[in-house]
Amino acid sequence: MCFFHKNTLLSTGVFQGFTDYHSHILPGVDDGIPNMEDALAVLKYYEELGVASVWCTPHIMEDIPNTTAQLKARFKELQDAYEGPIKLNLAAENMLDELFETRLSGNDFLPLGEAGNYLLVETSYFTPPFNMDDTLKKIKNMGYFPVLAHPERYVYMDNKDYRKYHEMGVLFQLNVTSLSGGYGKVAQKKAEWLLKHNMYSFYGSDLHSLRSFQAKINNKVKIDIPNENQI
């Protein structure tokens, strides 16, 4: 049962030693951080929070058709510009759309994780993609573990869907600010349920804007958050 937690998300200490597995900090490549100056400001703030490692996971979708080469080049620019202690890594957040099917056929991905065997994927918030289950199985057959980004935010999913995909071997990534109501009460309740049932394997910020992120982490949470934030 949830209980009222007197701490804000910021004061829970969840960001000490945190690995952010989902962020849009790589500048100027999607709807996230727009420029290098702002990206460095985010990383400076992350240092103050105690964040240890960041995965830049820019969108790849039909509307934002980033290529692997373009993202690697931009990431190199970020690495060259940043002089702090946070470990920077590059992956991508892949929309399950027709462009994804093309990339799947060519195994053209920026995977997540040190071993490069996790693939961060997302869908529309309102409707599942055609043949979603088959696509997830194809990902697994290629040797990747599919990681579904922020499942608590998908309005078409309920507890039955979460159990189904969890049993299929699909891993889930929590947007930590969902726990403080950053995406509304429905997403918050779903996140609490998924967390209590030990269904999350990755934690992330999904940060697009520093100001918005700071506002969300200063909201109170209603559930204890495990200290362990890495798989």
One Martini backbone bead per residue (centre of mass of N, CA, C, O) as a GRO file, in nm:
protein
  231
    1MET     BB    1   0.097   0.036   0.021
    2CYS     BB    2   0.064   0.352   0.004
    3PHE     BB    3   0.243   0.637   0.127
    4PHE     BB    4   0.312   0.929   0.273
    5HIS     BB    5   0.573   1.123   0.159
    6LYS     BB    6   0.779   1.387   0.283
    7ASN     BB    7   0.953   1.365   0.037
    8THR     BB    8   1.121   1.455  -0.210
    9LEU     BB    9   1.280   1.338  -0.474
   10LEU     BB   10   1.544   1.484  -0.412
   11SER     BB   11   1.556   1.392  -0.088
   12THR     BB   12   1.593   1.070  -0.124
   13GLY     BB   13   1.880   1.010  -0.293
   14VAL     BB   14   1.856   0.879  -0.587
   15PHE     BB   15   2.106   1.055  -0.730
   16GLN     BB   16   2.313   0.895  -0.582
   17GLY     BB   17   2.489   0.727  -0.819
   18PHE     BB   18   2.337   0.770  -1.072
   19THR     BB   19   2.186   0.616  -1.361
   20ASP     BB   20   2.100   0.760  -1.669
   21TYR     BB   21   1.910   0.579  -1.917
   22HIS     BB   22   1.728   0.854  -1.989
   23SER     BB   23   1.807   1.113  -2.228
   24HIS     BB   24   1.801   1.471  -2.373
   25ILE     BB   25   2.112   1.609  -2.384
   26LEU     BB   26   2.177   1.596  -2.662
   27PRO     BB   27   2.240   1.852  -2.869
   28GLY     BB   28   2.035   1.936  -3.144
   29VAL     BB   29   1.854   1.642  -3.225
   30ASP     BB   30   1.580   1.724  -3.078
   31ASP     BB   31   1.336   1.796  -2.815
   32GLY     BB   32   1.558   1.881  -2.637
   33ILE     BB   33   1.845   1.999  -2.596
   34PRO     BB   34   1.957   2.270  -2.803
   35ASN     BB   35   2.251   2.314  -2.665
   36MET     BB   36   2.563   2.311  -2.529
   37GLU     BB   37   2.524   2.500  -2.290
   38ASP     BB   38   2.278   2.347  -2.171
   39ALA     BB   39   2.412   2.071  -2.141
   40LEU     BB   40   2.630   2.165  -1.936
   41ALA     BB   41   2.425   2.257  -1.722
   42VAL     BB   42   2.307   1.983  -1.665
   43LEU     BB   43   2.573   1.843  -1.579
   44LYS     BB   44   2.627   2.032  -1.344
   45TYR     BB   45   2.372   1.956  -1.188
   46TYR     BB   46   2.434   1.655  -1.169
   47GLU     BB   47   2.678   1.685  -0.991
   48GLU     BB   48   2.517   1.800  -0.747
   49LEU     BB   49   2.340   1.529  -0.720
   50GLY     BB   50   2.543   1.265  -0.795
   51VAL     BB   51   2.577   1.181  -1.071
   52ALA     BB   52   2.759   0.926  -1.258
   53SER     BB   53   2.568   0.851  -1.516
   54VAL     BB   54   2.508   0.893  -1.881
   55TRP     BB   55   2.247   0.844  -2.117
   56CYS     BB   56   2.221   0.923  -2.440
   57THR     BB   57   1.868   0.924  -2.588
   58PRO     BB   58   1.782   0.988  -2.871
   59HIS     BB   59   1.572   1.022  -3.111
   60ILE     BB   60   1.421   0.764  -3.332
   61MET     BB   61   1.223   0.868  -3.611
   62GLU     BB   62   1.034   0.978  -3.862
   63ASP     BB   63   1.042   1.283  -3.744
   64ILE     BB   64   1.351   1.186  -3.625
   65PRO     BB   65   1.605   1.085  -3.850
   66ASN     BB   66   1.842   0.979  -3.706
   67THR     BB   67   2.175   0.892  -3.727
   68THR     BB   68   2.440   0.728  -3.623
   69ALA     BB   69   2.658   0.923  -3.728
   70GLN     BB   70   2.540   1.189  -3.619
   71LEU     BB   71   2.535   1.109  -3.316
   72LYS     BB   72   2.835   1.046  -3.282
   73ALA     BB   73   2.939   1.329  -3.356
   74ARG     BB   74   2.786   1.485  -3.133
   75PHE     BB   75   2.898   1.327  -2.894
   76LYS     BB   76   3.192   1.409  -2.934
   77GLU     BB   77   3.140   1.709  -2.874
   78LEU     BB   78   3.047   1.665  -2.583
   79GLN     BB   79   3.300   1.527  -2.477
   80ASP     BB   80   3.492   1.769  -2.544
   81ALA     BB   81   3.329   1.986  -2.363
   82TYR     BB   82   3.340   1.790  -2.123
   83GLU     BB   83   3.515   1.798  -1.779
   84GLY     BB   84   3.380   1.604  -1.599
   85PRO     BB   85   3.289   1.305  -1.401
   86ILE     BB   86   3.080   1.214  -1.586
   87LYS     BB   87   2.961   0.947  -1.753
   88LEU     BB   88   2.945   0.906  -2.101
   89ASN     BB   89   2.673   0.794  -2.317
   90LEU     BB   90   2.548   0.611  -2.613
   91ALA     BB   91   2.220   0.606  -2.750
   92ALA     BB   92   1.865   0.519  -2.803
   93GLU     BB   93   1.528   0.615  -2.891
   94ASN     BB   94   1.298   0.381  -3.029
   95MET     BB   95   1.060   0.388  -3.253
   96LEU     BB   96   0.780   0.184  -3.338
   97ASP     BB   97   0.826   0.196  -3.674
   98GLU     BB   98   0.914   0.195  -4.000
   99LEU     BB   99   1.206   0.280  -3.947
  100PHE     BB  100   1.269   0.050  -3.753
  101GLU     BB  101   1.240  -0.179  -3.956
  102THR     BB  102   1.480  -0.089  -4.128
  103ARG     BB  103   1.693  -0.101  -3.899
  104LEU     BB  104   1.647  -0.397  -3.828
  105SER     BB  105   1.744  -0.520  -4.102
  106GLY     BB  106   2.046  -0.367  -4.042
  107ASN     BB  107   2.138  -0.341  -3.750
  108ASP     BB  108   2.085  -0.010  -3.677
  109PHE     BB  109   2.224   0.062  -3.365
  110LEU     BB  110   2.200   0.217  -3.027
  111PRO     BB  111   2.277   0.069  -2.757
  112LEU     BB  112   2.234  -0.040  -2.432
  113GLY     BB  113   2.493  -0.073  -2.239
  114GLU     BB  114   2.798  -0.213  -2.196
  115ALA     BB  115   2.724  -0.472  -2.393
  116GLY     BB  116   2.506  -0.391  -2.617
  117ASN     BB  117   2.198  -0.559  -2.536
  118TYR     BB  118   2.011  -0.299  -2.531
  119LEU     BB  119   1.677  -0.172  -2.633
  120LEU     BB  120   1.537   0.134  -2.666
  121VAL     BB  121   1.179   0.172  -2.653
  122GLU     BB  122   0.882   0.308  -2.821
  123THR     BB  123   0.557   0.456  -2.820
  124SER     BB  124   0.274   0.553  -2.836
  125TYR     BB  125   0.060   0.676  -2.586
  126PHE     BB  126  -0.227   0.561  -2.727
  127THR     BB  127  -0.102   0.344  -2.938
  128PRO     BB  128  -0.018   0.061  -3.071
  129PRO     BB  129   0.164  -0.099  -3.277
  130PHE     BB  130   0.190  -0.284  -3.533
  131ASN     BB  131   0.309  -0.575  -3.432
  132MET     BB  132   0.453  -0.551  -3.151
  133ASP     BB  133   0.517  -0.842  -3.063
  134ASP     BB  134   0.686  -0.919  -3.312
  135THR     BB  135   0.902  -0.700  -3.279
  136LEU     BB  136   1.004  -0.792  -3.001
  137LYS     BB  137   1.091  -1.073  -3.101
  138LYS     BB  138   1.300  -0.974  -3.307
  139ILE     BB  139   1.485  -0.841  -3.107
  140LYS     BB  140   1.551  -1.101  -2.952
  141ASN     BB  141   1.658  -1.264  -3.204
  142MET     BB  142   1.909  -1.045  -3.228
  143GLY     BB  143   2.013  -1.020  -2.905
  144TYR     BB  144   1.807  -0.838  -2.762
  145PHE     BB  145   1.684  -0.633  -2.501
  146PRO     BB  146   1.392  -0.503  -2.449
  147VAL     BB  147   1.325  -0.152  -2.363
  148LEU     BB  148   1.064   0.005  -2.212
  149ALA     BB  149   0.971   0.314  -2.213
  150HIS     BB  150   0.768   0.447  -1.994
  151PRO     BB  151   0.500   0.256  -1.932
  152GLU     BB  152   0.327   0.451  -1.743
  153ARG     BB  153   0.241   0.646  -2.007
  154TYR     BB  154   0.054   0.431  -2.131
  155VAL     BB  155  -0.287   0.439  -2.186
  156TYR     BB  156  -0.320   0.136  -2.321
  157MET     BB  157  -0.212   0.036  -2.049
  158ASP     BB  158  -0.212  -0.232  -1.814
  159ASN     BB  159  -0.151  -0.475  -1.591
  160LYS     BB  160  -0.183  -0.700  -1.800
  161ASP     BB  161   0.033  -0.593  -1.995
  162TYR     BB  162   0.272  -0.589  -1.804
  163ARG     BB  163   0.276  -0.890  -1.747
  164LYS     BB  164   0.308  -0.989  -2.033
  165TYR     BB  165   0.582  -0.844  -2.104
  166HIS     BB  166   0.742  -0.947  -1.867
  167GLU     BB  167   0.709  -1.253  -1.950
  168MET     BB  168   0.853  -1.197  -2.238
  169GLY     BB  169   1.122  -1.008  -2.154
  170VAL     BB  170   1.044  -0.723  -2.105
  171LEU     BB  171   1.180  -0.427  -2.021
  172PHE     BB  172   1.176  -0.158  -1.776
  173GLN     BB  173   1.152   0.209  -1.774
  174LEU     BB  174   1.182   0.463  -1.544
  175ASN     BB  175   1.040   0.764  -1.473
  176VAL     BB  176   1.106   0.917  -1.184
  177THR     BB  177   0.892   1.161  -1.215
  178SER     BB  178   0.636   0.986  -1.192
  179LEU     BB  179   0.649   0.966  -0.868
  180SER     BB  180   0.584   1.303  -0.860
  181GLY     BB  181   0.368   1.374  -1.098
  182GLY     BB  182   0.500   1.467  -1.385
  183TYR     BB  183   0.248   1.291  -1.561
  184GLY     BB  184   0.046   1.240  -1.352
  185LYS     BB  185  -0.164   1.031  -1.172
  186VAL     BB  186  -0.176   0.780  -1.351
  187ALA     BB  187   0.129   0.740  -1.391
  188GLN     BB  188   0.194   0.727  -1.091
  189LYS     BB  189   0.031   0.471  -1.020
  190LYS     BB  190   0.172   0.286  -1.220
  191ALA     BB  191   0.460   0.322  -1.110
  192GLU     BB  192   0.401   0.214  -0.827
  193TRP     BB  193   0.311  -0.067  -0.916
  194LEU     BB  194   0.567  -0.151  -1.071
  195LEU     BB  195   0.762  -0.114  -0.834
  196LYS     BB  196   0.621  -0.311  -0.627
  197HIS     BB  197   0.656  -0.552  -0.865
  198ASN     BB  198   0.949  -0.549  -0.985
  199MET     BB  199   0.954  -0.428  -1.314
  200TYR     BB  200   1.213  -0.264  -1.292
  201SER     BB  201   1.551  -0.211  -1.453
  202PHE     BB  202   1.530   0.101  -1.521
  203TYR     BB  203   1.651   0.436  -1.489
  204GLY     BB  204   1.517   0.774  -1.557
  205SER     BB  205   1.450   1.111  -1.671
  206ASP     BB  206   1.372   1.229  -1.956
  207LEU     BB  207   1.531   1.481  -2.024
  208HIS     BB  208   1.454   1.810  -2.186
  209SER     BB  209   1.442   2.007  -1.925
  210LEU     BB  210   1.570   2.158  -1.658
  211ARG     BB  211   1.330   2.312  -1.535
  212SER     BB  212   1.130   2.075  -1.537
  213PHE     BB  213   1.298   1.880  -1.368
  214GLN     BB  214   1.322   2.055  -1.112
  215ALA     BB  215   1.019   2.063  -1.053
  216LYS     BB  216   0.966   1.751  -1.029
  217ILE     BB  217   1.185   1.690  -0.791
  218ASN     BB  218   1.007   1.892  -0.585
  219ASN     BB  219   0.817   1.673  -0.551
  220LYS     BB  220   0.631   1.451  -0.395
  221VAL     BB  221   0.630   1.128  -0.258
  222LYS     BB  222   0.453   0.787  -0.195
  223ILE     BB  223   0.725   0.614  -0.222
  224ASP     BB  224   0.964   0.401  -0.200
  225ILE     BB  225   1.303   0.408  -0.313
  226PRO     BB  226   1.539   0.242  -0.430
  227ASN     BB  227   1.883   0.257  -0.426
  228GLU     BB  228   1.886   0.073  -0.656
  229ASN     BB  229   1.963   0.184  -1.017
  230GLN     BB  230   2.092  -0.087  -1.117
  231ILE     BB  231   2.139  -0.400  -1.286
   0.00000   0.00000   0.00000
